Each structure stands twice: as structure tokens, then as C-alpha cells.
Amino acid sequence: MEIIKMGRLNNPEEIKQFECRHCGTIFKANKFEYNTAGQFAYLHDGIQYKCTCPVCKREATIPT
């Protein structure tokens, strides 16, 4: 395969910053690395996005 023109995967509006409440790590993830929480979790926990912490491997979330 030959790439003619390199595309952009990381648009600024697709990058989210997370802070792990378990170990305190602050990290950024692109849309391919985080998930949107389901409606049930959103309504009850106020969680909008979730991602696995690269340090402790626990779930880091962004609240609303």
C-alpha cells in the first residue's frame, strides 16, 4: 500500500482530556481511544466519556 497524502486522525475537537480518580494521571485520548457512555450511565452517574487509564488500567471518566 502506498500513501499518496497523509490524512489527519486527531482533530482538536475529537481529543478529550481525562483525569484518573484512582491514580491521578492526567492524559489525553483521541476518539478511537475513548468511548461514549451509554444513556443509562449518563443519566445516573453523569458520565459522558470513559477511557482506560494508561497507568493503572482502571476506567477514567469525564463527568458532565
C-alpha angles and dihedrals in degrees: 000000000000123000111219097184124008113235128213120251100173110065112177093240091055095056117090128190117225132191116202110226091202102055103007097241114155114206142157125233132187125227092270091058102047134054133216112242117243122255093258093055091042094054097045105032102026090234117153104171134015134194137169113257110242091218109043097015093229124129116276117195140193111221123212 
